[in-house]
Amino acid sequence: MNKYEIIKKIEDFAPILTAELWDPSGWVVETKHQDISKIMLCLTPTNNVVFQAKDYGCDMIVSHHPSFYVPV
């Protein structure tokens, strides 16, 4: 599935416009790949989660919490 189709499905369920102003929603790091075949879902994207996603061959991580709160 295309990465934008996945994000559209998520945002259809939970529209980004309904997020609180303090809630950092959206892309943190965008993959350059268009097609996504395996997604890891997690609460918080820790280093262990990232390494596990890599080990499992995941193309995308979807998390409830962002990896950081301050823009880089």
Predicted model as a PDB file, atoms N, CA, C, CB and O in Angstrom, pLDDT in the B-factor column:
MODEL        1                                                                  
ATOM      1  N   MET A   1       0.851  -1.173   0.000  1.00 89.00           N  
ATOM      2  CA  MET A   1       0.000   0.000   0.000  1.00 89.00           C  
ATOM      3  C   MET A   1       0.897   1.237   0.000  1.00 89.00           C  
ATOM      4  CB  MET A   1      -0.969  -0.002   1.227  1.00 89.00           C  
ATOM      5  O   MET A   1       1.981   1.220   0.584  1.00 89.00           O  
ATOM      6  N   ASN A   2       0.461   2.274  -0.634  1.00 89.00           N  
ATOM      7  CA  ASN A   2       1.184   3.531  -0.704  1.00 89.00           C  
ATOM      8  C   ASN A   2       1.171   4.219   0.663  1.00 89.00           C  
ATOM      9  CB  ASN A   2       0.573   4.450  -1.782  1.00 89.00           C  
ATOM     10  O   ASN A   2       0.165   4.178   1.371  1.00 89.00           O  
ATOM     11  N   LYS A   3       2.291   4.850   1.031  1.00 90.00           N  
ATOM     12  CA  LYS A   3       2.388   5.488   2.350  1.00 90.00           C  
ATOM     13  C   LYS A   3       1.338   6.581   2.554  1.00 90.00           C  
ATOM     14  CB  LYS A   3       3.775   6.078   2.536  1.00 90.00           C  
ATOM     15  O   LYS A   3       0.881   6.802   3.675  1.00 90.00           O  
ATOM     16  N   TYR A   4       0.958   7.261   1.478  1.00 89.00           N  
ATOM     17  CA  TYR A   4      -0.044   8.318   1.610  1.00 89.00           C  
ATOM     18  C   TYR A   4      -1.447   7.740   1.806  1.00 89.00           C  
ATOM     19  CB  TYR A   4      -0.019   9.224   0.378  1.00 89.00           C  
ATOM     20  O   TYR A   4      -2.287   8.362   2.455  1.00 89.00           O  
ATOM     21  N   GLU A   5      -1.701   6.568   1.254  1.00 92.00           N  
ATOM     22  CA  GLU A   5      -2.984   5.889   1.480  1.00 92.00           C  
ATOM     23  C   GLU A   5      -3.103   5.457   2.940  1.00 92.00           C  
ATOM     24  CB  GLU A   5      -3.127   4.660   0.543  1.00 92.00           C  
ATOM     25  O   GLU A   5      -4.179   5.541   3.533  1.00 92.00           O  
ATOM     26  N   ILE A   6      -1.997   4.997   3.511  1.00 90.00           N  
ATOM     27  CA  ILE A   6      -1.993   4.593   4.916  1.00 90.00           C  
ATOM     28  C   ILE A   6      -2.280   5.795   5.808  1.00 90.00           C  
ATOM     29  CB  ILE A   6      -0.641   3.951   5.297  1.00 90.00           C  
ATOM     30  O   ILE A   6      -3.124   5.719   6.700  1.00 90.00           O  
ATOM     31  N   ILE A   7      -1.587   6.896   5.574  1.00 88.00           N  
ATOM     32  CA  ILE A   7      -1.793   8.107   6.377  1.00 88.00           C  
ATOM     33  C   ILE A   7      -3.218   8.624   6.203  1.00 88.00           C  
ATOM     34  CB  ILE A   7      -0.777   9.202   5.984  1.00 88.00           C  
ATOM     35  O   ILE A   7      -3.824   9.086   7.169  1.00 88.00           O  
ATOM     36  N   LYS A   8      -3.756   8.554   5.000  1.00 92.00           N  
ATOM     37  CA  LYS A   8      -5.136   8.995   4.773  1.00 92.00           C  
ATOM     38  C   LYS A   8      -6.114   8.163   5.600  1.00 92.00           C  
ATOM     39  CB  LYS A   8      -5.494   8.902   3.277  1.00 92.00           C  
ATOM     40  O   LYS A   8      -7.050   8.712   6.182  1.00 92.00           O  
ATOM     41  N   LYS A   9      -5.912   6.856   5.660  1.00 93.00           N  
ATOM     42  CA  LYS A   9      -6.786   5.991   6.460  1.00 93.00           C  
ATOM     43  C   LYS A   9      -6.710   6.358   7.936  1.00 93.00           C  
ATOM     44  CB  LYS A   9      -6.409   4.514   6.265  1.00 93.00           C  
ATOM     45  O   LYS A   9      -7.729   6.399   8.626  1.00 93.00           O  
ATOM     46  N   ILE A  10      -5.500   6.623   8.417  1.00 90.00           N  
ATOM     47  CA  ILE A  10      -5.336   7.023   9.821  1.00 90.00           C  
ATOM     48  C   ILE A  10      -6.026   8.362  10.064  1.00 90.00           C  
ATOM     49  CB  ILE A  10      -3.832   7.113  10.199  1.00 90.00           C  
ATOM     50  O   ILE A  10      -6.741   8.519  11.053  1.00 90.00           O  
ATOM     51  N   GLU A  11      -5.817   9.326   9.172  1.00 91.00           N  
ATOM     52  CA  GLU A  11      -6.390  10.661   9.369  1.00 91.00           C  
ATOM     53  C   GLU A  11      -7.895  10.689   9.099  1.00 91.00           C  
ATOM     54  CB  GLU A  11      -5.688  11.667   8.465  1.00 91.00           C  
ATOM     55  O   GLU A  11      -8.583  11.570   9.614  1.00 91.00           O  
ATOM     56  N   ASP A  12      -8.425   9.760   8.312  1.00 94.00           N  
ATOM     57  CA  ASP A  12      -9.884   9.643   8.171  1.00 94.00           C  
ATOM     58  C   ASP A  12     -10.502   9.212   9.500  1.00 94.00           C  
ATOM     59  CB  ASP A  12     -10.252   8.629   7.048  1.00 94.00           C  
ATOM     60  O   ASP A  12     -11.581   9.672   9.872  1.00 94.00           O  
ATOM     61  N   PHE A  13      -9.809   8.328  10.205  1.00 93.00           N  
ATOM     62  CA  PHE A  13     -10.290   7.854  11.502  1.00 93.00           C  
ATOM     63  C   PHE A  13     -10.063   8.906  12.591  1.00 93.00           C  
ATOM     64  CB  PHE A  13      -9.591   6.539  11.882  1.00 93.00           C  
ATOM     65  O   PHE A  13     -10.937   9.139  13.425  1.00 93.00           O  
ATOM     66  N   ALA A  14      -8.894   9.535  12.580  1.00 88.00           N  
ATOM     67  CA  ALA A  14      -8.526  10.530  13.595  1.00 88.00           C  
ATOM     68  C   ALA A  14      -8.004  11.770  12.871  1.00 88.00           C  
ATOM     69  CB  ALA A  14      -7.445   9.961  14.599  1.00 88.00           C  
ATOM     70  O   ALA A  14      -6.795  11.920  12.694  1.00 88.00           O  
ATOM     71  N   PRO A  15      -8.910  12.664  12.448  1.00 90.00           N  
ATOM     72  CA  PRO A  15      -8.497  13.846  11.678  1.00 90.00           C  
ATOM     73  C   PRO A  15      -7.467  14.697  12.419  1.00 90.00           C  
ATOM     74  CB  PRO A  15      -9.711  14.697  11.345  1.00 90.00           C  
ATOM     75  O   PRO A  15      -7.618  14.977  13.609  1.00 90.00           O  
ATOM     76  N   ILE A  16      -6.436  15.098  11.712  1.00 86.00           N  
ATOM     77  CA  ILE A  16      -5.350  15.874  12.310  1.00 86.00           C  
ATOM     78  C   ILE A  16      -5.857  17.228  12.827  1.00 86.00           C  
ATOM     79  CB  ILE A  16      -4.221  16.086  11.285  1.00 86.00           C  
ATOM     80  O   ILE A  16      -5.277  17.796  13.752  1.00 86.00           O  
ATOM     81  N   LEU A  17      -6.930  17.737  12.232  1.00 87.00           N  
ATOM     82  CA  LEU A  17      -7.483  19.027  12.680  1.00 87.00           C  
ATOM     83  C   LEU A  17      -8.134  18.935  14.054  1.00 87.00           C  
ATOM     84  CB  LEU A  17      -8.502  19.536  11.672  1.00 87.00           C  
ATOM     85  O   LEU A  17      -8.391  19.965  14.679  1.00 87.00           O  
ATOM     86  N   THR A  18      -8.406  17.725  14.539  1.00 87.00           N  
ATOM     87  CA  THR A  18      -9.002  17.573  15.865  1.00 87.00           C  
ATOM     88  C   THR A  18      -7.947  17.455  16.964  1.00 87.00           C  
ATOM     89  CB  THR A  18      -9.905  16.354  15.890  1.00 87.00           C  
ATOM     90  O   THR A  18      -8.291  17.367  18.143  1.00 87.00           O  
ATOM     91  N   ALA A  19      -6.677  17.452  16.591  1.00 82.00           N  
ATOM     92  CA  ALA A  19      -5.602  17.373  17.586  1.00 82.00           C  
ATOM     93  C   ALA A  19      -5.523  18.683  18.355  1.00 82.00           C  
ATOM     94  CB  ALA A  19      -4.240  17.055  16.910  1.00 82.00           C  
ATOM     95  O   ALA A  19      -5.821  19.753  17.825  1.00 82.00           O  
ATOM     96  N   GLU A  20      -5.120  18.579  19.604  1.00 82.00           N  
ATOM     97  CA  GLU A  20      -4.898  19.778  20.410  1.00 82.00           C  
ATOM     98  C   GLU A  20      -3.693  20.541  19.860  1.00 82.00           C  
ATOM     99  CB  GLU A  20      -4.681  19.409  21.908  1.00 82.00           C  
ATOM    100  O   GLU A  20      -2.840  19.951  19.197  1.00 82.00           O  
ATOM    101  N   LEU A  21      -3.614  21.842  20.127  1.00 80.00           N  
ATOM    102  CA  LEU A  21      -2.509  22.660  19.629  1.00 80.00           C  
ATOM    103  C   LEU A  21      -1.153  22.178  20.151  1.00 80.00           C  
ATOM    104  CB  LEU A  21      -2.722  24.116  20.021  1.00 80.00           C  
ATOM    105  O   LEU A  21      -0.139  22.298  19.464  1.00 80.00           O  
ATOM    106  N   TRP A  22      -1.143  21.633  21.367  1.00 78.00           N  
ATOM    107  CA  TRP A  22       0.106  21.170  21.963  1.00 78.00           C  
ATOM    108  C   TRP A  22       0.488  19.759  21.510  1.00 78.00           C  
ATOM    109  CB  TRP A  22      -0.004  21.209  23.472  1.00 78.00           C  
ATOM    110  O   TRP A  22       1.566  19.270  21.849  1.00 78.00           O  
ATOM    111  N   ASP A  23      -0.388  19.106  20.750  1.00 77.00           N  
ATOM    112  CA  ASP A  23      -0.189  17.721  20.350  1.00 77.00           C  
ATOM    113  C   ASP A  23       0.595  17.654  19.044  1.00 77.00           C  
ATOM    114  CB  ASP A  23      -1.538  17.001  20.205  1.00 77.00           C  
ATOM    115  O   ASP A  23       0.058  18.011  17.995  1.00 77.00           O  
ATOM    116  N   PRO A  24       1.860  17.204  19.079  1.00 75.00           N  
ATOM    117  CA  PRO A  24       2.661  17.153  17.857  1.00 75.00           C  
ATOM    118  C   PRO A  24       2.282  15.952  16.986  1.00 75.00           C  
ATOM    119  CB  PRO A  24       4.151  17.097  18.206  1.00 75.00           C  
ATOM    120  O   PRO A  24       2.855  14.871  17.128  1.00 75.00           O  
ATOM    121  N   SER A  25       1.331  16.144  16.101  1.00 78.00           N  
ATOM    122  CA  SER A  25       0.850  15.062  15.241  1.00 78.00           C  
ATOM    123  C   SER A  25       1.423  15.197  13.837  1.00 78.00           C  
ATOM    124  CB  SER A  25      -0.685  15.055  15.189  1.00 78.00           C  
ATOM    125  O   SER A  25       1.778  16.291  13.398  1.00 78.00           O  
ATOM    126  N   GLY A  26       1.505  14.086  13.152  1.00 74.00           N  
ATOM    127  CA  GLY A  26       1.982  14.099  11.767  1.00 74.00           C  
ATOM    128  C   GLY A  26       3.310  13.385  11.610  1.00 74.00           C  
ATOM    129  O   GLY A  26       3.766  12.691  12.518  1.00 74.00           O  
ATOM    130  N   TRP A  27       3.928  13.561  10.448  1.00 71.00           N  
ATOM    131  CA  TRP A  27       5.200  12.922  10.144  1.00 71.00           C  
ATOM    132  C   TRP A  27       6.292  13.447  11.065  1.00 71.00           C  
ATOM    133  CB  TRP A  27       5.583  13.152   8.676  1.00 71.00           C  
ATOM    134  O   TRP A  27       6.373  14.651  11.312  1.00 71.00           O  
ATOM    135  N   VAL A  28       7.114  12.570  11.563  1.00 72.00           N  
ATOM    136  CA  VAL A  28       8.326  12.987  12.272  1.00 72.00           C  
ATOM    137  C   VAL A  28       9.501  12.776  11.325  1.00 72.00           C  
ATOM    138  CB  VAL A  28       8.522  12.183  13.623  1.00 72.00           C  
ATOM    139  O   VAL A  28      10.307  13.680  11.106  1.00 72.00           O  
ATOM    140  N   VAL A  29       9.587  11.590  10.775  1.00 72.00           N  
ATOM    141  CA  VAL A  29      10.577  11.267   9.753  1.00 72.00           C  
ATOM    142  C   VAL A  29       9.815  10.582   8.631  1.00 72.00           C  
ATOM    143  CB  VAL A  29      11.748  10.353  10.318  1.00 72.00           C  
ATOM    144  O   VAL A  29       9.123   9.589   8.856  1.00 72.00           O  
ATOM    145  N   GLU A  30       9.941  11.106   7.446  1.00 71.00           N  
ATOM    146  CA  GLU A  30       9.206  10.530   6.313  1.00 71.00           C  
ATOM    147  C   GLU A  30      10.116   9.608   5.520  1.00 71.00           C  
ATOM    148  CB  GLU A  30       8.638  11.641   5.398  1.00 71.00           C  
ATOM    149  O   GLU A  30      11.246   9.964   5.188  1.00 71.00           O  
ATOM    150  N   THR A  31       9.612   8.428   5.223  1.00 71.00           N  
ATOM    151  CA  THR A  31      10.362   7.483   4.399  1.00 71.00           C  
ATOM    152  C   THR A  31      10.338   7.931   2.943  1.00 71.00           C  
ATOM    153  CB  THR A  31       9.785   6.056   4.535  1.00 71.00           C  
ATOM    154  O   THR A  31       9.344   8.483   2.472  1.00 71.00           O  
ATOM    155  N   LYS A  32      11.413   7.695   2.251  1.00 75.00           N  
ATOM    156  CA  LYS A  32      11.448   8.058   0.834  1.00 75.00           C  
ATOM    157  C   LYS A  32      10.765   7.005  -0.019  1.00 75.00           C  
ATOM    158  CB  LYS A  32      12.886   8.253   0.367  1.00 75.00           C  
ATOM    159  O   LYS A  32      10.479   7.244  -1.192  1.00 75.00           O  
ATOM    160  N   HIS A  33      10.499   5.833   0.565  1.00 73.00           N  
ATOM    161  CA  HIS A  33       9.819   4.762  -0.163  1.00 73.00           C  
ATOM    162  C   HIS A  33       8.327   5.053  -0.264  1.00 73.00           C  
ATOM    163  CB  HIS A  33      10.053   3.404   0.524  1.00 73.00           C  
ATOM    164  O   HIS A  33       7.716   5.518   0.697  1.00 73.00           O  
ATOM    165  N   GLN A  34       7.748   4.782  -1.414  1.00 84.00           N  
ATOM    166  CA  GLN A  34       6.313   5.004  -1.619  1.00 84.00           C  
ATOM    167  C   GLN A  34       5.482   3.818  -1.130  1.00 84.00           C  
ATOM    168  CB  GLN A  34       6.025   5.265  -3.100  1.00 84.00           C  
ATOM    169  O   GLN A  34       4.438   3.994  -0.503  1.00 84.00           O  
ATOM    170  N   ASP A  35       5.960   2.610  -1.424  1.00 89.00           N  
ATOM    171  CA  ASP A  35       5.181   1.420  -1.103  1.00 89.00           C  
ATOM    172  C   ASP A  35       5.584   0.852   0.250  1.00 89.00           C  
ATOM    173  CB  ASP A  35       5.353   0.362  -2.190  1.00 89.00           C  
ATOM    174  O   ASP A  35       6.766   0.653   0.531  1.00 89.00           O  
ATOM    175  N   ILE A  36       4.580   0.596   1.081  1.00 90.00           N  
ATOM    176  CA  ILE A  36       4.780   0.080   2.422  1.00 90.00           C  
ATOM    177  C   ILE A  36       4.165  -1.311   2.481  1.00 90.00           C  
ATOM    178  CB  ILE A  36       4.157   1.027   3.499  1.00 90.00           C  
ATOM    179  O   ILE A  36       2.999  -1.494   2.130  1.00 90.00           O  
ATOM    180  N   SER A  37       4.944  -2.289   2.923  1.00 92.00           N  
ATOM    181  CA  SER A  37       4.397  -3.638   3.019  1.00 92.00           C  
ATOM    182  C   SER A  37       4.306  -4.125   4.459  1.00 92.00           C  
ATOM    183  CB  SER A  37       5.242  -4.596   2.210  1.00 92.00           C  
ATOM    184  O   SER A  37       3.536  -5.039   4.753  1.00 92.00           O  
ATOM    185  N   LYS A  38       5.090  -3.519   5.371  1.00 94.00           N  
ATOM    186  CA  LYS A  38       5.068  -3.965   6.759  1.00 94.00           C  
ATOM    187  C   LYS A  38       5.186  -2.750   7.677  1.00 94.00           C  
ATOM    188  CB  LYS A  38       6.214  -4.983   7.036  1.00 94.00           C  
ATOM    189  O   LYS A  38       6.082  -1.922   7.517  1.00 94.00           O  
ATOM    190  N   ILE A  39       4.255  -2.653   8.653  1.00 93.00           N  
ATOM    191  CA  ILE A  39       4.204  -1.517   9.580  1.00 93.00           C  
ATOM    192  C   ILE A  39       4.355  -2.027  10.999  1.00 93.00           C  
ATOM    193  CB  ILE A  39       2.879  -0.719   9.424  1.00 93.00           C  
ATOM    194  O   ILE A  39       3.756  -3.038  11.368  1.00 93.00           O  
ATOM    195  N   MET A  40       5.155  -1.331  11.796  1.00 94.00           N  
ATOM    196  CA  MET A  40       5.215  -1.618  13.225  1.00 94.00           C  
ATOM    197  C   MET A  40       4.385  -0.555  13.935  1.00 94.00           C  
ATOM    198  CB  MET A  40       6.702  -1.640  13.755  1.00 94.00           C  
ATOM    199  O   MET A  40       4.534   0.638  13.671  1.00 94.00           O  
ATOM    200  N   LEU A  41       3.523  -0.989  14.825  1.00 93.00           N  
ATOM    201  CA  LEU A  41       2.699  -0.095  15.633  1.00 93.00           C  
ATOM    202  C   LEU A  41       3.241  -0.131  17.052  1.00 93.00           C  
ATOM    203  CB  LEU A  41       1.181  -0.504  15.589  1.00 93.00           C  
ATOM    204  O   LEU A  41       3.488  -1.206  17.600  1.00 93.00           O  
ATOM    205  N   CYS A  42       3.430   1.060  17.658  1.00 92.00           N  
ATOM    206  CA  CYS A  42       3.972   1.106  19.020  1.00 92.00           C  
ATOM    207  C   CYS A  42       3.398   2.308  19.767  1.00 92.00           C  
ATOM    208  CB  CYS A  42       5.524   1.174  18.996  1.00 92.00           C  
ATOM    209  O   CYS A  42       2.790   3.204  19.181  1.00 92.00           O  
ATOM    210  N   LEU A  43       3.611   2.292  21.059  1.00 90.00           N  
ATOM    211  CA  LEU A  43       3.197   3.415  21.888  1.00 90.00           C  
ATOM    212  C   LEU A  43       4.237   4.536  21.800  1.00 90.00           C  
ATOM    213  CB  LEU A  43       2.998   2.965  23.358  1.00 90.00           C  
ATOM    214  O   LEU A  43       3.898   5.686  21.519  1.00 90.00           O  
ATOM    215  N   THR A  44       5.504   4.191  22.042  1.00 87.00           N  
ATOM    216  CA  THR A  44       6.589   5.162  22.011  1.00 87.00           C  
ATOM    217  C   THR A  44       7.731   4.611  21.171  1.00 87.00           C  
ATOM    218  CB  THR A  44       7.073   5.502  23.442  1.00 87.00           C  
ATOM    219  O   THR A  44       8.169   3.485  21.409  1.00 87.00           O  
ATOM    220  N   PRO A  45       8.229   5.370  20.192  1.00 87.00           N  
ATOM    221  CA  PRO A  45       9.295   4.871  19.322  1.00 87.00           C  
ATOM    222  C   PRO A  45      10.678   4.965  19.974  1.00 87.00           C  
ATOM    223  CB  PRO A  45       9.295   5.644  18.016  1.00 87.00           C  
ATOM    224  O   PRO A  45      11.449   5.880  19.686  1.00 87.00           O  
ATOM    225  N   THR A  46      10.976   4.018  20.844  1.00 87.00           N  
ATOM    226  CA  THR A  46      12.283   3.975  21.495  1.00 87.00           C  
ATOM    227  C   THR A  46      13.320   3.404  20.528  1.00 87.00           C  
ATOM    228  CB  THR A  46      12.224   3.131  22.797  1.00 87.00           C  
ATOM    229  O   THR A  46      12.973   2.921  19.451  1.00 87.00           O  
ATOM    230  N   ASN A  47      14.579   3.462  20.917  1.00 88.00           N  
ATOM    231  CA  ASN A  47      15.634   2.864  20.095  1.00 88.00           C  
ATOM    232  C   ASN A  47      15.356   1.380  19.867  1.00 88.00           C  
ATOM    233  CB  ASN A  47      17.015   3.053  20.760  1.00 88.00           C  
ATOM    234  O   ASN A  47      15.543   0.869  18.763  1.00 88.00           O  
ATOM    235  N   ASN A  48      14.909   0.694  20.919  1.00 92.00           N  
ATOM    236  CA  ASN A  48      14.617  -0.739  20.788  1.00 92.00           C  
ATOM    237  C   ASN A  48      13.532  -0.992  19.750  1.00 92.00           C  
ATOM    238  CB  ASN A  48      14.191  -1.322  22.138  1.00 92.00           C  
ATOM    239  O   ASN A  48      13.622  -1.948  18.979  1.00 92.00           O  
ATOM    240  N   VAL A  49      12.516  -0.150  19.724  1.00 91.00           N  
ATOM    241  CA  VAL A  49      11.435  -0.296  18.740  1.00 91.00           C  
ATOM    242  C   VAL A  49      11.979  -0.100  17.330  1.00 91.00           C  
ATOM    243  CB  VAL A  49      10.294   0.716  19.021  1.00 91.00           C  
ATOM    244  O   VAL A  49      11.637  -0.856  16.420  1.00 91.00           O  
ATOM    245  N   VAL A  50      12.817   0.902  17.146  1.00 91.00           N  
ATOM    246  CA  VAL A  50      13.395   1.164  15.822  1.00 91.00           C  
ATOM    247  C   VAL A  50      14.251  -0.015  15.370  1.00 91.00           C  
ATOM    248  CB  VAL A  50      14.241   2.459  15.842  1.00 91.00           C  
ATOM    249  O   VAL A  50      14.154  -0.446  14.221  1.00 91.00           O  
ATOM    250  N   PHE A  51      15.091  -0.543  16.269  1.00 95.00           N  
ATOM    251  CA  PHE A  51      15.922  -1.699  15.917  1.00 95.00           C  
ATOM    252  C   PHE A  51      15.058  -2.927  15.621  1.00 95.00           C  
ATOM    253  CB  PHE A  51      16.913  -2.011  17.053  1.00 95.00           C  
ATOM    254  O   PHE A  51      15.345  -3.680  14.690  1.00 95.00           O  
ATOM    255  N   GLN A  52      14.007  -3.128  16.408  1.00 96.00           N  
ATOM    256  CA  GLN A  52      13.111  -4.259  16.180  1.00 96.00           C  
ATOM    257  C   GLN A  52      12.408  -4.118  14.829  1.00 96.00           C  
ATOM    258  CB  GLN A  52      12.073  -4.366  17.317  1.00 96.00           C  
ATOM    259  O   GLN A  52      12.290  -5.095  14.089  1.00 96.00           O  
ATOM    260  N   ALA A  53      11.945  -2.917  14.505  1.00 94.00           N  
ATOM    261  CA  ALA A  53      11.297  -2.684  13.208  1.00 94.00           C  
ATOM    262  C   ALA A  53      12.265  -2.983  12.070  1.00 94.00           C  
ATOM    263  CB  ALA A  53      10.786  -1.228  13.105  1.00 94.00           C  
ATOM    264  O   ALA A  53      11.883  -3.572  11.059  1.00 94.00           O  
ATOM    265  N   LYS A  54      13.508  -2.577  12.238  1.00 94.00           N  
ATOM    266  CA  LYS A  54      14.514  -2.855  11.209  1.00 94.00           C  
ATOM    267  C   LYS A  54      14.743  -4.364  11.087  1.00 94.00           C  
ATOM    268  CB  LYS A  54      15.848  -2.131  11.538  1.00 94.00           C  
ATOM    269  O   LYS A  54      14.808  -4.898   9.980  1.00 94.00           O  
ATOM    270  N   ASP A  55      14.864  -5.044  12.226  1.00 97.00           N  
ATOM    271  CA  ASP A  55      15.078  -6.499  12.214  1.00 97.00           C  
ATOM    272  C   ASP A  55      13.928  -7.235  11.541  1.00 97.00           C  
ATOM    273  CB  ASP A  55      15.257  -7.019  13.637  1.00 97.00           C  
ATOM    274  O   ASP A  55      14.150  -8.243  10.869  1.00 97.00           O  
ATOM    275  N   TYR A  56      12.695  -6.744  11.713  1.00 96.00           N  
ATOM    276  CA  TYR A  56      11.515  -7.392  11.130  1.00 96.00           C  
ATOM    277  C   TYR A  56      11.240  -6.942   9.697  1.00 96.00           C  
ATOM    278  CB  TYR A  56      10.298  -7.111  11.987  1.00 96.00           C  
ATOM    279  O   TYR A  56      10.301  -7.423   9.064  1.00 96.00           O  
ATOM    280  N   GLY A  57      12.055  -6.022   9.187  1.00 94.00           N  
ATOM    281  CA  GLY A  57      11.881  -5.558   7.816  1.00 94.00           C  
ATOM    282  C   GLY A  57      10.706  -4.618   7.628  1.00 94.00           C  
ATOM    283  O   GLY A  57      10.106  -4.577   6.554  1.00 94.00           O  
ATOM    284  N   CYS A  58      10.372  -3.857   8.671  1.00 93.00           N  
ATOM    285  CA  CYS A  58       9.254  -2.912   8.583  1.00 93.00           C  
ATOM    286  C   CYS A  58       9.654  -1.696   7.759  1.00 93.00           C  
ATOM    287  CB  CYS A  58       8.793  -2.475   9.990  1.00 93.00           C  
ATOM    288  O   CYS A  58      10.794  -1.235   7.818  1.00 93.00           O  
ATOM    289  N   ASP A  59       8.698  -1.187   6.993  1.00 90.00           N  
ATOM    290  CA  ASP A  59       8.921  -0.012   6.165  1.00 90.00           C  
ATOM    291  C   ASP A  59       8.455   1.267   6.852  1.00 90.00           C  
ATOM    292  CB  ASP A  59       8.212  -0.173   4.837  1.00 90.00           C  
ATOM    293  O   ASP A  59       8.827   2.366   6.441  1.00 90.00           O  
ATOM    294  N   MET A  60       7.637   1.125   7.901  1.00 90.00           N  
ATOM    295  CA  MET A  60       7.051   2.286   8.561  1.00 90.00           C  
ATOM    296  C   MET A  60       6.787   1.952  10.023  1.00 90.00           C  
ATOM    297  CB  MET A  60       5.743   2.729   7.853  1.00 90.00           C  
ATOM    298  O   MET A  60       6.461   0.816  10.365  1.00 90.00           O  
ATOM    299  N   ILE A  61       6.934   2.959  10.879  1.00 91.00           N  
ATOM    300  CA  ILE A  61       6.543   2.845  12.281  1.00 91.00           C  
ATOM    301  C   ILE A  61       5.448   3.867  12.523  1.00 91.00           C  
ATOM    302  CB  ILE A  61       7.764   3.068  13.251  1.00 91.00           C  
ATOM    303  O   ILE A  61       5.607   5.046  12.209  1.00 91.00           O  
ATOM    304  N   VAL A  62       4.337   3.411  13.081  1.00 90.00           N  
ATOM    305  CA  VAL A  62       3.253   4.306  13.481  1.00 90.00           C  
ATOM    306  C   VAL A  62       3.217   4.264  15.006  1.00 90.00           C  
ATOM    307  CB  VAL A  62       1.853   3.882  12.838  1.00 90.00           C  
ATOM    308  O   VAL A  62       3.077   3.196  15.603  1.00 90.00           O  
ATOM    309  N   SER A  63       3.343   5.437  15.630  1.00 89.00           N  
ATOM    310  CA  SER A  63       3.387   5.481  17.096  1.00 89.00           C  
ATOM    311  C   SER A  63       2.371   6.474  17.641  1.00 89.00           C  
ATOM    312  CB  SER A  63       4.794   5.851  17.582  1.00 89.00           C  
ATOM    313  O   SER A  63       1.962   7.416  16.961  1.00 89.00           O  
ATOM    314  N   HIS A  64       1.979   6.236  18.886  1.00 85.00           N  
ATOM    315  CA  HIS A  64       1.060   7.151  19.567  1.00 85.00           C  
ATOM    316  C   HIS A  64       1.826   8.390  20.032  1.00 85.00           C  
ATOM    317  CB  HIS A  64       0.368   6.449  20.773  1.00 85.00           C  
ATOM    318  O   HIS A  64       1.349   9.514  19.874  1.00 85.00           O  
ATOM    319  N   HIS A  65       3.001   8.183  20.601  1.00 80.00           N  
ATOM    320  CA  HIS A  65       3.835   9.295  21.067  1.00 80.00           C  
ATOM    321  C   HIS A  65       4.873   9.632  20.002  1.00 80.00           C  
ATOM    322  CB  HIS A  65       4.530   8.943  22.416  1.00 80.00           C  
ATOM    323  O   HIS A  65       5.356   8.740  19.302  1.00 80.00           O  
ATOM    324  N   PRO A  66       5.221  10.916  19.873  1.00 76.00           N  
ATOM    325  CA  PRO A  66       6.302  11.279  18.953  1.00 76.00           C  
ATOM    326  C   PRO A  66       7.656  10.920  19.558  1.00 76.00           C  
ATOM    327  CB  PRO A  66       6.247  12.786  18.616  1.00 76.00           C  
ATOM    328  O   PRO A  66       7.761  10.684  20.762  1.00 76.00           O  
ATOM    329  N   SER A  67       8.679  10.881  18.731  1.00 71.00           N  
ATOM    330  CA  SER A  67      10.009  10.579  19.258  1.00 71.00           C  
ATOM    331  C   SER A  67      10.628  11.779  19.975  1.00 71.00           C  
ATOM    332  CB  SER A  67      10.926  10.125  18.132  1.00 71.00           C  
ATOM    333  O   SER A  67      11.539  11.614  20.786  1.00 71.00           O  
ATOM    334  N   PHE A  68      10.143  12.975  19.683  1.00 65.00           N  
ATOM    335  CA  PHE A  68      10.577  14.177  20.383  1.00 65.00           C  
ATOM    336  C   PHE A  68       9.491  15.239  20.225  1.00 65.00           C  
ATOM    337  CB  PHE A  68      11.954  14.688  19.836  1.00 65.00           C  
ATOM    338  O   PHE A  68       8.643  15.153  19.336  1.00 65.00           O  
ATOM    339  N   TYR A  69       9.532  16.236  21.098  1.00 55.00           N  
ATOM    340  CA  TYR A  69       8.486  17.260  21.097  1.00 55.00           C  
ATOM    341  C   TYR A  69       8.926  18.576  20.493  1.00 55.00           C  
ATOM    342  CB  TYR A  69       8.013  17.498  22.486  1.00 55.00           C  
ATOM    343  O   TYR A  69       8.082  19.400  20.141  1.00 55.00           O  
ATOM    344  N   VAL A  70      10.218  18.796  20.364  1.00 51.00           N  
ATOM    345  CA  VAL A  70      10.725  20.081  19.864  1.00 51.00           C  
ATOM    346  C   VAL A  70      11.169  19.886  18.412  1.00 51.00           C  
ATOM    347  CB  VAL A  70      11.917  20.617  20.755  1.00 51.00           C  
ATOM    348  O   VAL A  70      11.937  18.967  18.127  1.00 51.00           O  
ATOM    349  N   PRO A  71      10.703  20.732  17.493  1.00 51.00           N  
ATOM    350  CA  PRO A  71      11.135  20.579  16.097  1.00 51.00           C  
ATOM    351  C   PRO A  71      12.652  20.687  15.968  1.00 51.00           C  
ATOM    352  CB  PRO A  71      10.462  21.635  15.211  1.00 51.00           C  
ATOM    353  O   PRO A  71      13.297  21.450  16.686  1.00 51.00           O  
ATOM    354  N   VAL A  72      13.209  19.908  15.038  1.00 48.00           N  
ATOM    355  CA  VAL A  72      14.653  19.943  14.831  1.00 48.00           C  
ATOM    356  C   VAL A  72      14.990  20.933  13.743  1.00 48.00           C  
ATOM    357  CB  VAL A  72      15.194  18.553  14.475  1.00 48.00           C  
ATOM    358  O   VAL A  72      16.163  21.113  13.414  1.00 48.00           O  
TER     359      VAL A  72                                                      
ENDMDL                                                                          
END                                                                             
